[in-house]
Amino acid sequence: MYKAKITITLRSSILDPQGKATHHALGELGFKSIQSVRIGKFVELEIDAASNSEAASLAENACKELLANSVMEDYQVEIQELVVR
């Protein structure tokens, strides 16, 4: 059993209105040293696979087909083996 930790972020060329609004709100709260904010998504998948590479392949395919918008978003996949007790 494996856990895929997936971080999905908007590409740097895509405007991030949620990040912009959050940056403004943080400034109003006194966090003046924060220069910019980008908002993304974090997804965890538990995958029943025979190997690390199979789990990574399944997670990559899930990102390509559903979890990430390939036109606007980038993603990173980290695979961890779960210890079953």
C-alpha positions as CSV (number, residue, x, y, z in Angstrom):
1,M,0.0,0.0,0.0
2,Y,1.3,3.4,-0.9
3,K,0.3,7.0,-0.3
4,A,0.6,9.6,-3.0
5,K,1.0,13.2,-1.8
6,I,0.1,15.5,-4.7
7,T,0.6,19.3,-4.7
8,I,-1.2,21.1,-7.5
9,T,-0.4,24.8,-8.2
10,L,-1.3,27.3,-10.8
11,R,1.4,27.8,-13.4
12,S,3.4,31.0,-12.8
13,S,2.0,32.6,-16.0
14,I,-1.6,32.2,-14.7
15,L,-3.1,35.0,-12.6
16,D,-4.2,33.9,-9.1
17,P,-7.0,36.1,-7.9
18,Q,-7.5,34.0,-4.7
19,G,-3.8,34.4,-3.9
20,K,-4.0,38.1,-4.7
21,A,-7.0,38.6,-2.3
22,T,-5.2,36.6,0.4
23,H,-2.0,38.7,0.0
24,H,-4.1,41.9,0.4
25,A,-5.9,40.5,3.5
26,L,-2.6,39.5,5.1
27,G,-1.2,43.0,4.4
28,E,-4.2,44.5,6.1
29,L,-3.5,42.2,9.1
30,G,0.0,43.6,9.4
31,F,1.9,40.9,7.5
32,K,3.7,43.5,5.4
33,S,6.9,41.5,4.8
34,I,4.9,38.8,2.8
35,Q,5.6,39.7,-0.9
36,S,3.2,37.4,-2.7
37,V,0.8,34.5,-2.2
38,R,-0.2,31.7,-4.5
39,I,-3.0,29.3,-3.6
40,G,-2.9,25.6,-4.6
41,K,-4.4,22.2,-3.7
42,F,-3.1,19.3,-1.8
43,V,-4.4,15.8,-2.5
44,E,-3.6,12.5,-0.8
45,L,-4.4,9.1,-2.4
46,E,-4.0,5.7,-0.8
47,I,-3.1,3.3,-3.6
48,D,-3.0,-0.4,-3.5
49,A,-0.1,-1.2,-5.9
50,A,2.6,-3.8,-6.3
51,S,5.4,-1.3,-6.4
52,N,6.5,2.3,-5.9
53,S,6.7,2.8,-9.7
54,E,3.1,1.4,-10.2
55,A,1.8,3.7,-7.5
56,A,3.5,6.7,-9.1
57,S,2.1,5.8,-12.5
58,L,-1.4,5.5,-11.1
59,A,-1.1,8.9,-9.3
60,E,0.3,10.6,-12.5
61,N,-2.5,9.2,-14.5
62,A,-5.1,10.4,-12.0
63,C,-3.5,13.9,-12.2
64,K,-3.5,14.0,-16.0
65,E,-7.1,12.7,-16.3
66,L,-8.9,14.4,-13.4
67,L,-7.0,16.1,-10.6
68,A,-5.0,18.7,-12.4
69,N,-5.9,21.0,-15.3
70,S,-2.9,20.6,-17.6
71,V,-3.5,23.9,-19.3
72,M,-3.4,26.0,-16.1
73,E,-1.8,23.8,-13.4
74,D,1.5,22.1,-12.6
75,Y,1.7,19.2,-10.1
76,Q,4.2,17.2,-8.1
77,V,3.7,13.7,-6.9
78,E,5.5,12.2,-3.9
79,I,5.0,8.5,-3.2
80,Q,5.4,7.0,0.3
81,E,5.2,3.3,1.2
82,L,2.7,2.7,4.0
83,V,3.6,0.3,6.7
84,V,0.7,-2.1,7.2
85,R,0.4,-3.5,10.7
